[in-house]
């Protein structure tokens, strides 16, 4: 993750979560390119994700979002 200006959050995926300790976050949600002024933080997602296999069942139940992305 990388901090970005709040005015730029609509250009990135942004996380909401909890700081566990320095450089360690528990991510509760990821919002792809939130509408201006609605981002839960200014922490942009930079890079790749490592997710557990149970994500696939959730993806099957998820409707496409902005730009048809899941």
JOKA-V903543 format. One line per field, one symbol per residue. ss: DSSP state (2 for helix, 1 for strand, 0 for the rest). phi: phi as a letter, one per 30 degrees, with the letter a starting at -180 (. if undefined). psi: psi as a letter, one per 20 degrees, with the letter a starting at -180 (. if undefined). A space follows every 50 residues. Layout:
BEGIN
ss->???
phi->???
psi->???
END
This chain:
BEGIN
ss->01100222222011111111100111111111000000000011000000 00002222220000022200
phi->.bdbeedcddcbdbcblbddaeibbcdcabcdhdeeicddaccddbjccc bdedddddddccddceiidc
psi->qppqqhiihiirqqqqappgrpjpqophqpppmqqpjipiakoqoobrqo qqhihhghhhjpqqbpjjq.
END
